[in-house]
Amino acid sequence: MGYTNITLVERTLANTLTSSSPTNLSQAQDLIRIGNTLDFNVIDESIVNQFIQWADAEINAAVSQLYEVPLCEIADFETTLISDINDYNDYIITPGSCPFYVGDVILLVEKDYEERHIIDEIVNEDENNIFQTVEPISYAFKAACTRVIRLRFPDPITLMSSRWAAASVYEKYFMAEASPSESEYGKWMRSLFRDDINGIINGNIILHGVHRIGRRFFNSTLVSQYGLPRNKGEGKWE
């Protein structure tokens, strides 16, 4: 798995890659979905995963002078399950409002068994505590002894990877036929990406939970010093 996932890339592209063309000519098209729903049959998932991999490579190359790469996920939030998951309930229900959002990776842990899932939908956006996952939950987790852990990469790594992959997918498959040049959408996404990269390199953005290898007060790649001038007639440095 990369720094982002297909769900987040689809969310980034959703307002750009939609059309009113019906997939079934015998049925009327729902106009509400235009600008809100991605056409899933346009690009294969393996292609999107390839662009995510290239986006991660760009990030690793940029931050490798300061941090150990590849970056690792961290568990930054934990809560409990308050309703059993069974044949009658396949939703994750947590106590009260929790900072879970679409695209978040969560880990369900009950004793020695665990499952990893991606949140696909928030059922009640008012309370923000009932979630549906992309893949169905196969194990019957019990509310009394199940932990719900959010796994994520340090901010803004996931957002950066999503933007770069989305820009690449858009220009490769939807802009290339119209214009061979870079699109305004791609330029905007990449400018946001580069702003975050510069913020990390300049020290304005700290990647918490990642081992730092760079020096604090100067560029970590410049560790040698220039030779000082010699005194005339002496074989030593000043």
Sequence and secondary structure as in RCSB ss.txt:
>XXXX:A:sequence
MGYTNITLVERTLANTLTSSSPTNLSQAQDLIRIGNTLDFNVIDESIVNQFIQWADAEINAAVSQLYEVPLCEIA
DFETTLISDINDYNDYIITPGSCPFYVGDVILLVEKDYEERHIIDEIVNEDENNIFQTVEPISYAFKAACTRVIR
LRFPDPITLMSSRWAAASVYEKYFMAEASPSESEYGKWMRSLFRDDINGIINGNIILHGVHRIGRRFFNSTLVSQ
YGLPRNKGEGKWE
>XXXX:A:secstr
  SS HHHHHHHHTTTS  S  SSTTS   GGGTTTS  TTSS HHHHHHHHHHHHHHHHHHHTTTB SS   EE
EEEEE  S  BTTB SEE SS  S  TT EEEEEETTEEEEEEEEEES TTTT EEEESS   S   GGG EEEE
EE STTHHHHHHHHHHHHHHIIIIITTT SS  HHHHHHHHHHHHHHHHHHTTSS  TTS B S SSS TT    
    B TT SSB 
